[in-house]
Amino acid sequence: MNAMNMIQAAKNQVATLTQAAYARCAAQGILPAGAEIQGVVEIPKDTRNGDYASSFAMAGARALKMAPKAIAQAILDNLELEGSYFCRAEMAGPGFLNFFLGERWYADVLTVIEAEGADYGRSDEGHGQRVMVEFVSANPTGPMHIGNARGGVLGDTLAQVLERAGYDVWREFYVNDAGNQIQKFAESLNARYLQLLLGPEAVPFPENGYQGEDITDLARDFLAEEGPQWKDRPEPERLDALAQFGLGRNIPKMREDLRRYKIVYDQWFYESSLHESGYVRDTADRLAQLGWTYEKNGALWLRTGELLRQKYRAEGKSDAQIDKLELKDDVLRRANGFYTYFAADIAYHRNKLEERKFDRVINVWGADHHGHVARLQAALDGLGLEGSRRVTVVLMQLVNLLQDGQPVRMSKRSGKTISLRNLLDEIDVDAARYFFNCRVSTSPLDFDLDLAVREDSENPVYYVQYAHARICSLILNLGQAVPPAGQVDFSLLDTPVERELIKCLAQLPEELRLAARDCDPSRINRYLIQLAGDFHRFYNTNRIKSEAPALLQARLKLADTVRAVIAGGLDLLGVTAPEKM
């Protein structure tokens, strides 16, 4: 279903009305005929300058060889607004045509929202394209931390937004169960296991090992289940057994924590499957066949520098600009025969695009992966998979956790982490999901634990939820059914506060469109804050209960429409809409 975007409908009507007026002027000889004029229609920042403004007169000045003000006046003199969304138009500045909305548009906004119900804001922008959103993908070597918590709600909400925008969305978690991280994990478990048997002084701990208490707990559980016999087994066998044991405990915990966080994936894809199936080797061989690799010192290298040079040239960069980047090549297969993480990542994305035929893939990564983005896209370009066009990476800045106004320090290596599980023991899921999605991903996020549990208007999630609960209580206390739109005289909603509230309601489809386009689901948080604020202002300045029946019905319908839109917006964020608070 392609829902009605009343803001776009008004813009389109401004363009249609203006073109029709120009045609009348041309037919009368007032303006030269035959010009193709495309003015821009925008919403002025100051609504005293109209609700919509067209630059038609300035855009047509050269083609018509007339002053913009003269063109604007001719258009105004020949505008026919009867039956349109607009009650009047006037000229301003150098020739802007400013249009003012009339009663019909405001009434249609509320009527459309009622008619579309839960589908309000839905569109077909994506035309059913298959999109994979891969997010969190935390190393399964320990508990998920609050950086993963931000990536989780960002990815999950982005997937929701894309679905509403008409994309066919697939959610995926990439399990890094191979490579250096798992080797380090196994060595850390091995040291703790042997220390439990031989004493902490007898076995040195790896310099770069994971020192968290969770590692000791896993080693203790392994000893309890398997006994001491692994002490005498060959180390490679013991390392493999410990790694598999640890992964077998950690991955189910990750699933459980994410399910508690209201995140469920379509698939958990294991990196190890790419190695075991030979797909990583096959991908490296494919790159070699295409001439993109070379051997040096026993290792297989990717000509990343040349691939990037081609990518940047296609994007319009000059050779001089590219030379300053000091592009380097990457190892795909080390001299010991093991493939690098980069090789596995290229293979994984080849699998997404070539084998599973996703039209587009979106990855939510930490900002520290910034340098990896272009290299991955370029490698996929080299495979003929259009990585620069089809792979989008949403980079996410760090989270600063605050308590009592002070930062909470954490380091995974030292074991002093704040896990997602710990966080959800302190605050409810609604607050966590709302707070972690309240800023654009490229901005660092200060997460104030004290603010997240406060029950007042300073807490944004409480502020929005309270607006919903307030409307539910209002309807309950009035003791009458909310009337259907066809029985309401919306012309009675004519105060500036009421009109601004209706304009805000009309904004949701546009916010969803832009959130999908920009991969920025935090737009929904900001929209809900604005809508809740506009409702609170409306409620504090307009009586409902004691008004005449017709006005009471109109304001009741307006309030209930706000309730429905807030509920739908919170649902997009995975946040509940309580009826009582």
ChimeraX attribute file (.defattr): number of C-alpha atoms within 10 A of each C-alpha:
attribute: neighborCount
match mode: 1-to-1
recipient: residues
	/A:1	13
	/A:2	15
	/A:3	19
	/A:4	20
	/A:5	20
	/A:6	22
	/A:7	19
	/A:8	15
	/A:9	12
	/A:10	20
	/A:11	19
	/A:12	13
	/A:13	16
	/A:14	25
	/A:15	18
	/A:16	12
	/A:17	18
	/A:18	23
	/A:19	19
	/A:20	16
	/A:21	19
	/A:22	28
	/A:23	20
	/A:24	19
	/A:25	20
	/A:26	16
	/A:27	12
	/A:28	11
	/A:29	10
	/A:30	14
	/A:31	20
	/A:32	16
	/A:33	16
	/A:34	11
	/A:35	14
	/A:36	11
	/A:37	18
	/A:38	15
	/A:39	18
	/A:40	14
	/A:41	21
	/A:42	14
	/A:43	16
	/A:44	14
	/A:45	10
	/A:46	8
	/A:47	14
	/A:48	9
	/A:49	20
	/A:50	20
	/A:51	21
	/A:52	23
	/A:53	25
	/A:54	25
	/A:55	21
	/A:56	24
	/A:57	29
	/A:58	22
	/A:59	17
	/A:60	20
	/A:61	18
	/A:62	13
	/A:63	13
	/A:64	18
	/A:65	11
	/A:66	15
	/A:67	15
	/A:68	22
	/A:69	19
	/A:70	14
	/A:71	23
	/A:72	26
	/A:73	16
	/A:74	19
	/A:75	28
	/A:76	19
	/A:77	14
	/A:78	16
	/A:79	19
	/A:80	15
	/A:81	15
	/A:82	9
	/A:83	9
	/A:84	17
	/A:85	21
	/A:86	22
	/A:87	15
	/A:88	17
	/A:89	21
	/A:90	18
	/A:91	20
	/A:92	14
	/A:93	9
	/A:94	13
	/A:95	22
	/A:96	22
	/A:97	27
	/A:98	25
	/A:99	25
	/A:100	17
	/A:101	18
	/A:102	18
	/A:103	17
	/A:104	15
	/A:105	21
	/A:106	24
	/A:107	20
	/A:108	16
	/A:109	20
	/A:110	19
	/A:111	17
	/A:112	17
	/A:113	23
	/A:114	18
	/A:115	14
	/A:116	15
	/A:117	14
	/A:118	13
	/A:119	16
	/A:120	23
	/A:121	27
	/A:122	24
	/A:123	23
	/A:124	17
	/A:125	17
	/A:126	18
	/A:127	11
	/A:128	14
	/A:129	15
	/A:130	17
	/A:131	24
	/A:132	25
	/A:133	22
	/A:134	26
	/A:135	24
	/A:136	25
	/A:137	20
	/A:138	21
	/A:139	19
	/A:140	22
	/A:141	22
	/A:142	25
	/A:143	23
	/A:144	25
	/A:145	19
	/A:146	23
	/A:147	23
	/A:148	22
	/A:149	25
	/A:150	27
	/A:151	27
	/A:152	25
	/A:153	26
	/A:154	30
	/A:155	28
	/A:156	25
	/A:157	24
	/A:158	26
	/A:159	27
	/A:160	20
	/A:161	28
	/A:162	27
	/A:163	21
	/A:164	27
	/A:165	27
	/A:166	21
	/A:167	22
	/A:168	18
	/A:169	23
	/A:170	17
	/A:171	19
	/A:172	20
	/A:173	19
	/A:174	17
	/A:175	18
	/A:176	20
	/A:177	21
	/A:178	18
	/A:179	15
	/A:180	12
	/A:181	17
	/A:182	21
	/A:183	16
	/A:184	19
	/A:185	24
	/A:186	27
	/A:187	23
	/A:188	25
	/A:189	30
	/A:190	27
	/A:191	21
	/A:192	24
	/A:193	27
	/A:194	19
	/A:195	18
	/A:196	17
	/A:197	15
	/A:198	12
	/A:199	11
	/A:200	14
	/A:201	8
	/A:202	12
	/A:203	16
	/A:204	11
	/A:205	18
	/A:206	13
	/A:207	9
	/A:208	12
	/A:209	19
	/A:210	24
	/A:211	21
	/A:212	18
	/A:213	13
	/A:214	17
	/A:215	24
	/A:216	20
	/A:217	14
	/A:218	21
	/A:219	24
	/A:220	18
	/A:221	16
	/A:222	19
	/A:223	18
	/A:224	10
	/A:225	9
	/A:226	10
	/A:227	12
	/A:228	15
	/A:229	9
	/A:230	19
	/A:231	15
	/A:232	8
	/A:233	11
	/A:234	9
	/A:235	13
	/A:236	10
	/A:237	11
	/A:238	19
	/A:239	23
	/A:240	16
	/A:241	16
	/A:242	23
	/A:243	24
	/A:244	15
	/A:245	17
	/A:246	24
	/A:247	21
	/A:248	12
	/A:249	16
	/A:250	20
	/A:251	20
	/A:252	12
	/A:253	17
	/A:254	18
	/A:255	16
	/A:256	15
	/A:257	19
	/A:258	21
	/A:259	12
	/A:260	14
	/A:261	21
	/A:262	16
	/A:263	17
	/A:264	16
	/A:265	16
	/A:266	11
	/A:267	12
	/A:268	16
	/A:269	17
	/A:270	15
	/A:271	20
	/A:272	15
	/A:273	15
	/A:274	20
	/A:275	17
	/A:276	10
	/A:277	10
	/A:278	11
	/A:279	17
	/A:280	29
	/A:281	20
	/A:282	14
	/A:283	20
	/A:284	23
	/A:285	14
	/A:286	15
	/A:287	19
	/A:288	17
	/A:289	10
	/A:290	12
	/A:291	12
	/A:292	19
	/A:293	21
	/A:294	14
	/A:295	13
	/A:296	11
	/A:297	8
	/A:298	11
	/A:299	16
	/A:300	20
	/A:301	21
	/A:302	23
	/A:303	22
	/A:304	22
	/A:305	18
	/A:306	16
	/A:307	22
	/A:308	24
	/A:309	19
	/A:310	16
	/A:311	21
	/A:312	18
	/A:313	13
	/A:314	11
	/A:315	10
	/A:316	9
	/A:317	13
	/A:318	12
	/A:319	11
	/A:320	8
	/A:321	12
	/A:322	16
	/A:323	10
	/A:324	8
	/A:325	11
	/A:326	8
	/A:327	15
	/A:328	12
	/A:329	15
	/A:330	16
	/A:331	21
	/A:332	24
	/A:333	22
	/A:334	15
	/A:335	14
	/A:336	8
	/A:337	11
	/A:338	14
	/A:339	20
	/A:340	16
	/A:341	19
	/A:342	18
	/A:343	22
	/A:344	24
	/A:345	15
	/A:346	22
	/A:347	25
	/A:348	22
	/A:349	21
	/A:350	22
	/A:351	17
	/A:352	17
	/A:353	21
	/A:354	15
	/A:355	10
	/A:356	12
	/A:357	13
	/A:358	19
	/A:359	17
	/A:360	19
	/A:361	21
	/A:362	20
	/A:363	20
	/A:364	23
	/A:365	24
	/A:366	20
	/A:367	16
	/A:368	11
	/A:369	11
	/A:370	14
	/A:371	9
	/A:372	11
	/A:373	18
	/A:374	19
	/A:375	24
	/A:376	22
	/A:377	25
	/A:378	26
	/A:379	28
	/A:380	23
	/A:381	19
	/A:382	23
	/A:383	18
	/A:384	12
	/A:385	18
	/A:386	16
	/A:387	25
	/A:388	20
	/A:389	12
	/A:390	17
	/A:391	23
	/A:392	17
	/A:393	21
	/A:394	23
	/A:395	19
	/A:396	23
	/A:397	19
	/A:398	18
	/A:399	17
	/A:400	17
	/A:401	19
	/A:402	16
	/A:403	12
	/A:404	10
	/A:405	10
	/A:406	10
	/A:407	13
	/A:408	14
	/A:409	11
	/A:410	15
	/A:411	12
	/A:412	16
	/A:413	12
	/A:414	13
	/A:415	15
	/A:416	14
	/A:417	19
	/A:418	19
	/A:419	20
	/A:420	22
	/A:421	20
	/A:422	14
	/A:423	16
	/A:424	17
	/A:425	10
	/A:426	13
	/A:427	14
	/A:428	13
	/A:429	18
	/A:430	21
	/A:431	21
	/A:432	25
	/A:433	23
	/A:434	23
	/A:435	24
	/A:436	23
	/A:437	27
	/A:438	20
	/A:439	19
	/A:440	18
	/A:441	25
	/A:442	14
	/A:443	12
	/A:444	14
	/A:445	21
	/A:446	15
	/A:447	19
	/A:448	18
	/A:449	20
	/A:450	14
	/A:451	17
	/A:452	21
	/A:453	16
	/A:454	14
	/A:455	14
	/A:456	12
	/A:457	11
	/A:458	11
	/A:459	17
	/A:460	23
	/A:461	27
	/A:462	20
	/A:463	18
	/A:464	25
	/A:465	25
	/A:466	22
	/A:467	28
	/A:468	28
	/A:469	17
	/A:470	20
	/A:471	23
	/A:472	17
	/A:473	15
	/A:474	16
	/A:475	18
	/A:476	12
	/A:477	10
	/A:478	13
	/A:479	9
	/A:480	10
	/A:481	11
	/A:482	18
	/A:483	13
	/A:484	13
	/A:485	20
	/A:486	9
	/A:487	10
	/A:488	21
	/A:489	14
	/A:490	23
	/A:491	13
	/A:492	16
	/A:493	18
	/A:494	13
	/A:495	10
	/A:496	10
	/A:497	17
	/A:498	22
	/A:499	16
	/A:500	18
	/A:501	23
	/A:502	23
	/A:503	19
	/A:504	18
	/A:505	25
	/A:506	26
	/A:507	18
	/A:508	24
	/A:509	22
	/A:510	17
	/A:511	20
	/A:512	25
	/A:513	23
	/A:514	17
	/A:515	19
	/A:516	24
	/A:517	15
	/A:518	12
	/A:519	24
	/A:520	23
	/A:521	31
	/A:522	22
	/A:523	21
	/A:524	23
	/A:525	22
	/A:526	16
	/A:527	19
	/A:528	25
	/A:529	19
	/A:530	16
	/A:531	26
	/A:532	24
	/A:533	16
	/A:534	21
	/A:535	26
	/A:536	18
	/A:537	14
	/A:538	21
	/A:539	18
	/A:540	8
	/A:541	11
	/A:542	13
	/A:543	12
	/A:544	18
	/A:545	16
	/A:546	8
	/A:547	12
	/A:548	9
	/A:549	11
	/A:550	14
	/A:551	20
	/A:552	18
	/A:553	25
	/A:554	23
	/A:555	26
	/A:556	23
	/A:557	22
	/A:558	23
	/A:559	24
	/A:560	20
	/A:561	22
	/A:562	25
	/A:563	24
	/A:564	18
	/A:565	22
	/A:566	23
	/A:567	20
	/A:568	20
	/A:569	21
	/A:570	21
	/A:571	14
	/A:572	20
	/A:573	23
	/A:574	20
	/A:575	20
	/A:576	17
	/A:577	21
	/A:578	14
	/A:579	16
	/A:580	12
	/A:581	12
